[in-house]
Amino acid sequence: MLTFIIGIIILVVGGFLYGAYCEKVFGPDDRPTPAVTKADGVDFVAMSKWKNSLVNLLNIAGTGPVLGPIQGILFGPIAFLTIPIGCILAGSAHDYFAGMISMRNGGAQMPSLIKKYLGDKVFSFYNIVIWILMLLVGVVFVYTPGDLIVNELIGQAPLFDNPVTWVVYVAIFLYYLLATLFPIDAIIGRIYPIFGAILVISAVGIFGGIILGGQGQYLTNISLSSGLFGHHPNGLPFIPVFFITVACGILSGFHATQNTMISRTVKSEKEGRTTFFNMMLVEGFIAMCWAAGAMIMFNKGTDIATAPTLMVGIISKEFLGTVGGILAILGVIVLPITSGDTAFRGLRLMVAEQFNIDQKDVKKRLSLTFGIFIPAFFILIWAKASPSGFNVLWRYFAFTNQFVAIFALAMSTIYLRIHGRNYLITLIPGVFYTFITTSFILHAPIGFGLESRLGLDPNSYVLSYAVAAILTVAYVYLIKKRSDTNKDEILQNVLA
């Protein structure tokens, strides 16, 4: 239990100190924000600090900080240290600078920021990837909460041929339609505080059950004698698989798309630390709680092959009882629903921004929203009909989610560098995750399968590591070249 407690202390104390440092590096001031200067009653709507914080938390906290840590804890107690450290140095910094830089650029969405700071060529590639990710996020976050509702609340099997399954899916889509279509303060701003309360109560409830329930004996501590990084039961290497598996509990590229959306509703730049940086710390806390709950249940005899979605119910009922368990399950259902709706909303904003589609016009918002939902629904049908459909969908989602984060970190690095700030705080996590994502996709069967295709040991990452290292060096070189050769042009645009 000691390792878990140390991890929580790192998250709280380290997060407070590093958050203050990141805020000092950026230098928020009293200039008017886009919520004030560009108010339109639809997307640019000034909201209170506490409401923005809860909305952003619900936007970014999908099933990643729950299902990811449940699987990640199989790597051992090292997760209790890597989650908080990574959350502070990578995830929270990524979220803070993406939101603040967007605010300084009139509430611009990520594709526009990528185009401005990384150039047209990178933008063309990024735009396709981020649109695909947002679509996949929306689909995944219909599938996951839908199945939890059918299985845990209704008590039926969420099968393809069960009509109840599709009724629930359609109901979630209808909510997404309303949340995507109407002004941000009409539905999201009103209902999210209620969802936020459920989320926080369920996480605190599990934490209380861990601390006060006398089950600390089942929490394993780090032991050098048994290996610092533990031994995954399936023999998976800690690097890079752990970081892809835990995903949103440490870093998520999807978050940048949500932070830039909330940058349009923040009334003061000085609220950014709470709204962006601290809400990622809360997500890290959620990840820690579910990871600890999973470790306790595995050490008490639960089959490690149990599906993560089933583990949600097992953990909830173990620590909170029947009634409290249902509340916790509701919290986990809320997580993906409240991320899925803003994923579709964010995609609408990106497409509208790219093709200059006026979002004040209700008919145009409606047609664009339906245009997004149609392919999403067909992807959902395919994923549900295919035995391995969702697994394939989730793997690509998890990788892409981490991959797009390196673009936001690169954009932040260039911004800080041309302004003479400490750019290492975003460059270092960008370098690390470039290596993580590229080595994973080079080796993984869903990617290039480099070692297997060349007849090498399929369990060896040596070649993938080598190629990833080269690509990582190229990542640093391109950032330096972009910020050096285009410094005058970028500064002129920024200061205009």
C-alpha positions in Angstrom: 0.0 0.0 0.0 3.0 2.3 0.6 3.7 2.6 -3.1 0.1 3.6 -3.8 0.2 6.3 -1.1 3.5 7.6 -2.3 2.0 7.9 -5.8 -1.0 9.9 -4.5 1.4 12.3 -2.7 3.4 12.7 -5.9 0.3 13.5 -7.8 -1.0 16.1 -5.3 2.2 17.8 -4.2 4.1 17.4 -7.5 1.1 18.5 -9.4 0.6 21.7 -7.4 4.3 22.7 -7.7 4.7 21.8 -11.4 1.4 23.4 -12.2 2.6 26.7 -10.6 5.8 26.4 -12.7 4.0 25.8 -16.0 1.7 28.8 -15.2 4.8 30.9 -14.6 6.4 29.8 -17.9 3.3 30.7 -19.9 2.5 33.9 -18.1 -1.3 34.4 -18.1 -2.4 38.0 -17.9 -5.5 40.2 -17.9 -6.1 40.4 -21.6 -9.7 39.7 -22.8 -10.3 36.1 -23.7 -12.2 34.8 -26.8 -15.2 34.1 -24.6 -15.6 37.8 -24.2 -14.2 39.3 -27.5 -15.9 36.7 -29.8 -19.1 35.9 -27.9 -21.6 34.4 -30.2 -24.0 32.6 -27.9 -23.2 29.2 -29.4 -19.5 28.1 -28.9 -18.0 31.3 -27.5 -19.9 31.6 -24.3 -18.4 32.8 -21.0 -19.0 30.4 -18.2 -17.9 30.3 -14.5 -14.6 28.9 -13.4 -16.1 25.9 -11.5 -18.4 25.1 -14.4 -15.6 25.2 -17.0 -13.5 23.0 -14.8 -16.2 20.3 -14.4 -17.1 20.5 -18.1 -13.5 20.1 -19.1 -13.0 17.2 -16.6 -16.1 15.4 -18.1 -14.9 16.2 -21.6 -11.5 14.6 -21.1 -12.3 11.7 -18.8 -13.5 8.9 -21.0 -13.1 5.2 -20.3 -9.4 5.6 -20.8 -8.6 6.5 -17.1 -10.7 3.5 -16.0 -10.2 0.7 -18.5 -6.6 1.6 -19.3 -5.3 1.5 -15.7 -7.2 -1.8 -15.0 -5.2 -3.4 -17.7 -2.0 -1.4 -17.0 -1.8 -2.6 -13.3 -0.9 -6.0 -14.7 2.6 -4.6 -15.2 2.9 -4.3 -11.4 3.0 -1.6 -8.7 5.4 0.5 -10.9 2.1 1.8 -12.3 1.5 3.7 -9.0 4.5 5.8 -9.7 4.5 6.1 -13.5 0.8 7.2 -13.6 1.3 10.3 -11.4 4.7 11.3 -12.7 3.6 10.9 -16.3 0.3 12.7 -15.6 2.2 15.7 -14.2 5.1 16.0 -16.6 3.3 14.9 -19.8 -0.5 14.9 -19.5 -1.2 18.0 -17.5 1.5 20.0 -19.2 0.1 18.9 -22.6 -3.5 20.0 -21.6 -2.5 23.3 -20.1 -0.4 24.6 -23.0 -2.8 23.4 -25.6 -5.7 25.3 -23.9 -3.7 28.4 -23.2 -2.1 28.7 -26.6 -5.6 28.3 -28.2 -6.9 31.1 -26.0 -4.0 33.3 -27.2 -5.1 32.5 -30.7 -8.7 33.5 -30.5 -10.0 30.0 -29.5 -8.5 28.3 -32.6 -9.0 24.6 -32.7 -6.0 22.2 -32.9 -5.9 21.8 -36.7 -5.6 25.6 -37.1 -2.9 25.7 -34.4 -1.0 22.9 -36.0 -1.1 24.7 -39.4 0.1 27.9 -37.9 3.0 26.6 -35.9 4.0 23.4 -37.7 3.2 24.3 -41.3 0.9 23.2 -44.1 2.5 19.8 -44.7 2.2 18.6 -41.1 -1.3 20.2 -41.0 -2.5 18.1 -44.0 -1.4 14.9 -42.3 -2.6 15.9 -38.8 -6.0 17.0 -40.0 -6.8 13.6 -41.4 -5.5 11.8 -38.3 -7.3 14.0 -35.8 -10.7 13.8 -37.7 -10.4 10.0 -37.7 -9.5 10.0 -33.9 -12.5 12.2 -33.1 -14.8 9.9 -35.1 -13.4 6.8 -33.4 -13.7 8.4 -29.9 -17.4 9.1 -30.6 -18.0 5.5 -31.7 -16.0 3.9 -28.9 -17.9 6.1 -26.4 -21.2 4.9 -27.7 -20.2 1.3 -27.6 -18.7 1.2 -24.1 -21.3 3.0 -22.1 -24.1 1.4 -24.1 -22.8 -2.1 -23.2 -22.4 -1.1 -19.5 -25.9 0.2 -19.4 -27.4 -3.0 -20.9 -25.2 -5.4 -18.9 -25.0 -3.7 -15.5 -28.2 -1.6 -15.2 -30.7 -3.5 -17.4 -29.2 -7.0 -16.7 -29.2 -8.2 -20.3 -26.4 -9.4 -22.6 -25.3 -6.5 -24.9 -25.3 -8.7 -28.0 -25.7 -7.6 -31.6 -29.1 -9.3 -32.0 -30.5 -7.9 -28.8 -32.9 -5.0 -29.7 -32.3 -3.5 -26.2 -28.7 -2.9 -27.1 -29.6 -0.8 -30.2 -32.3 1.1 -28.3 -29.6 2.2 -25.8 -27.1 3.0 -28.6 -29.7 5.2 -30.4 -30.6 6.9 -27.1 -27.0 7.8 -26.6 -26.8 9.1 -30.2 -29.8 11.2 -29.6 -28.2 12.8 -26.6 -25.1 13.4 -28.6 -27.2 15.1 -31.3 -28.6 17.5 -28.8 -25.3 18.2 -27.1 -23.5 18.7 -30.4 -26.3 20.8 -32.0 -27.3 23.2 -29.3 -25.2 26.1 -27.7 -22.6 24.8 -25.3 -24.3 26.3 -22.2 -27.8 25.0 -23.2 -27.1 21.3 -22.4 -23.5 20.7 -21.6 -23.1 23.6 -19.3 -26.3 22.7 -17.4 -26.1 19.0 -17.1 -22.3 18.4 -16.7 -22.1 19.6 -13.1 -24.5 16.8 -12.2 -22.4 14.3 -14.1 -19.3 15.8 -12.5 -20.7 15.2 -9.0 -21.4 11.5 -9.8 -17.9 11.1 -11.2 -16.1 12.7 -8.2 -18.3 10.8 -5.7 -17.7 7.5 -7.2 -13.9 8.0 -7.5 -13.7 9.2 -3.9 -15.8 6.3 -2.8 -13.4 3.8 -4.3 -10.5 5.6 -2.8 -12.2 5.6 0.6 -12.9 1.9 0.2 -9.2 1.3 -0.5 -7.9 3.3 2.4 -10.5 2.5 5.1 -11.6 -0.9 4.0 -8.7 -2.8 5.4 -7.6 -4.2 2.0 -4.2 -2.5 1.9 -2.6 -5.9 2.3 -3.6 -6.7 -1.2 -1.8 -3.7 -2.7 1.7 -4.9 -3.8 4.7 -2.6 -3.2 7.6 -2.1 -5.6 10.4 -4.6 -4.9 13.8 -4.4 -6.5 14.3 -8.1 -5.9 11.3 -9.0 -8.1 12.1 -6.5 -10.8 11.3 -2.8 -10.8 9.0 -3.0 -13.8 7.3 -6.2 -12.8 6.4 -9.0 -15.2 3.3 -8.8 -17.3 1.5 -12.2 -17.3 1.5 -12.2 -21.1 5.2 -11.2 -21.3 4.5 -7.7 -22.8 7.4 -5.3 -22.4 6.9 -2.3 -20.2 8.2 0.1 -22.9 6.2 0.8 -25.0 3.1 -1.2 -24.2 2.4 0.1 -20.7 2.1 3.7 -21.9 -0.2 2.8 -24.8 -2.3 0.6 -22.5 -2.8 3.2 -19.7 -3.3 5.9 -22.3 -5.6 8.7 -21.0 -4.6 8.1 -17.4 -1.2 9.6 -18.3 -1.5 11.4 -21.6 -4.2 11.8 -24.3 -4.0 13.7 -27.6 -7.8 13.8 -27.5 -7.6 16.2 -24.6 -6.1 19.0 -26.7 -9.2 19.0 -28.9 -11.3 19.5 -25.7 -9.1 22.0 -24.1 -9.2 24.2 -27.2 -13.0 24.0 -27.2 -13.1 25.1 -23.5 -10.7 27.9 -24.3 -13.7 29.5 -25.9 -15.7 29.6 -22.6 -13.0 30.7 -20.1 -13.4 34.3 -18.9 -9.8 34.9 -17.6 -6.4 33.4 -18.6 -5.6 33.1 -15.0 -8.3 30.4 -14.7 -6.4 28.2 -17.1 -4.3 26.3 -14.5 -7.4 25.1 -12.7 -9.4 24.4 -15.8 -6.7 22.7 -17.9 -3.8 21.5 -15.7 -5.6 20.6 -12.5 -8.4 18.7 -14.2 -5.9 16.3 -15.8 -4.5 15.8 -12.2 -8.1 14.7 -11.2 -8.1 12.3 -14.1 -4.8 10.9 -12.8 -6.4 10.4 -9.4 -9.3 8.5 -11.1 -6.7 6.3 -12.9 -4.9 5.6 -9.6 -8.0 4.5 -7.8 -9.2 2.1 -10.5 -5.6 0.7 -10.9 -5.5 0.1 -7.1 -9.0 -1.5 -7.1 -8.0 -3.8 -9.9 -4.8 -4.9 -8.2 -6.7 -5.7 -5.0 -9.3 -7.8 -6.9 -6.6 -9.6 -9.0 -4.6 -10.4 -5.8 -7.8 -11.7 -4.2 -8.3 -14.2 -6.9 -10.2 -12.5 -9.8 -9.1 -14.0 -13.1 -6.6 -11.6 -14.8 -8.3 -12.4 -18.1 -11.5 -10.8 -16.9 -12.7 -8.2 -19.4 -12.0 -4.6 -18.2 -15.7 -3.6 -18.6 -16.6 -6.5 -16.3 -13.9 -5.5 -13.8 -15.7 -2.1 -13.5 -18.7 -3.8 -11.9 -16.6 -6.1 -9.8 -14.5 -3.3 -8.3 -17.4 -1.0 -7.8 -19.5 -3.6 -5.9 -16.5 -4.8 -3.8 -15.7 -1.4 -2.4 -19.1 0.4 -2.4 -21.7 -2.3 -2.0 -24.7 -2.8 -4.2 -26.1 0.8 -4.1 -22.7 2.5 -4.1 -21.5 0.1 -6.8 -24.3 1.2 -9.0 -23.4 4.8 -8.4 -19.8 4.1 -9.3 -20.9 2.3 -12.5 -23.0 5.3 -13.3 -19.9 7.4 -13.0 -18.1 5.2 -15.4 -21.0 5.3 -17.8 -21.0 9.1 -17.6 -17.3 9.2 -18.4 -17.4 8.0 -22.0 -20.8 9.6 -22.7 -19.6 13.1 -21.7 -16.4 12.6 -23.8 -18.2 11.2 -26.8 -20.6 14.1 -27.1 -17.8 16.7 -27.0 -15.7 14.6 -29.4 -18.5 14.9 -32.0 -18.9 18.6 -31.1 -15.2 19.1 -31.5 -15.2 17.4 -34.8 -18.0 19.6 -36.0 -16.0 22.7 -35.0 -12.9 21.4 -36.8 -14.8 20.7 -40.0 -16.7 24.0 -39.8 -13.4 25.9 -39.3 -11.7 24.1 -42.1 -14.5 24.7 -44.7 -15.7 28.1 -43.2 -19.2 26.8 -42.4 -21.1 29.3 -40.3 -22.1 27.6 -37.1 -24.6 30.3 -36.1 -26.9 28.9 -38.7 -29.0 26.1 -37.2 -29.6 24.4 -40.5 -25.9 24.3 -41.3 -25.1 22.9 -37.8 -27.8 20.3 -38.2 -26.6 19.1 -41.6 -23.0 19.0 -40.5 -23.9 17.1 -37.3 -25.9 14.4 -39.3 -23.0 14.2 -41.8 -20.7 13.2 -38.9 -23.2 10.8 -37.2 -23.9 8.7 -40.4 -20.4 7.2 -40.8 -20.1 6.9 -37.0 -23.2 4.7 -36.9 -22.0 2.4 -39.7 -18.7 2.0 -37.9 -20.6 1.0 -34.7 -22.6 -1.6 -36.7 -19.4 -3.1 -38.1 -17.7 -3.2 -34.7 -20.7 -4.8 -33.0 -21.2 -7.4 -35.8 -17.6 -8.5 -36.0 -16.3 -10.8 -33.2 -13.0 -8.8 -33.1 -14.4 -5.5 -34.3 -14.3 -3.6 -31.1 -10.9 -4.9 -30.1 -9.5 -3.7 -33.4 -11.3 -0.4 -33.0 -10.0 0.1 -29.5 -6.4 -0.7 -30.4 -6.3 1.8 -33.2 -8.0 4.4 -31.0 -5.5 3.9 -28.1 -2.5 4.3 -30.4 -3.9 7.2 -32.4 -4.8 8.9 -29.1 -1.2 8.9 -28.0 0.2 9.6 -31.4 -1.7 12.9 -31.9 -0.5 14.2 -28.6 3.1 14.5 -29.9 1.8 17.1 -32.5 0.2 19.2 -29.7 3.4 18.9 -27.7 5.5 20.0 -30.8 3.2 22.9 -31.4 3.5 24.0 -27.7 7.3 23.6 -27.9 7.6 25.9 -30.9 5.3 28.5 -29.3 7.4 28.5 -26.1 10.7 28.6 -28.1 9.8 31.5 -30.3 8.7 33.4 -27.2 11.9 32.7 -25.3 10.3 30.5 -22.7 11.4 27.1 -21.3 10.4 24.9 -24.2 12.0 21.7 -22.6 8.9 21.2 -20.5 6.9 20.2 -23.6 9.8 19.0 -25.8 10.9 16.2 -23.4 7.5 14.5 -23.1 7.1 15.0 -26.9 10.4 13.2 -27.5 9.5 10.4 -25.1 6.1 9.8 -26.6 7.4 9.9 -30.1 9.6 7.0 -29.2 6.8 5.2 -27.4 4.2 5.5 -30.2 6.5 4.8 -33.1 8.2 1.8 -31.5 4.8 0.4 -30.7 3.2 0.8 -34.2 6.4 -0.5 -35.9 6.3 -3.7 -33.8 2.6 -4.3 -33.2 0.5 -6.7 -35.4 -2.0 -3.9 -35.9 0.9 -1.8 -37.3 3.9 -2.7 -39.4 4.9 -5.9 -37.5 8.5 -5.1 -38.3 10.2 -8.0 -36.5 7.7 -10.6 -37.6 7.7 -9.6 -41.2 11.5 -9.7 -41.3 11.7 -13.2 -39.7 13.1 -11.8 -36.5 12.2 -12.8 -32.9 8.5 -11.6 -32.7 9.1 -10.8 -29.0 12.1 -8.6 -29.7 11.7 -4.8 -30.1 15.4 -4.2 -31.0 14.8 -3.1 -34.7 11.6 -1.2 -33.8 13.5 0.6 -31.0 16.3 1.5 -33.4 14.0 2.9 -36.1 11.9 4.7 -33.4 15.1 6.4 -32.1 15.9 7.7 -35.5 12.4 9.0 -35.9 12.6 10.7 -32.5 15.8 12.5 -33.6 14.0 13.6 -36.7 11.1 14.9 -34.5 13.5 17.2 -32.6 15.2 18.3 -35.7 11.9 19.3 -37.4 10.8 21.3 -34.4 14.1 23.2 -34.3 14.0 23.8 -38.0 10.4 25.0 -38.0 10.9 27.4 -35.1 14.2 28.7 -36.4 13.4 29.2 -40.1 9.9 30.5 -39.5 10.4 32.5 -36.3 10.0 35.9 -37.9 6.8 34.9 -39.8 5.3 33.2 -36.8 6.1 36.0 -34.4 4.6 38.5 -36.8 1.3 36.5 -36.9 1.3 36.0 -33.1 1.9 39.6 -32.3 -0.5 41.0 -34.9 
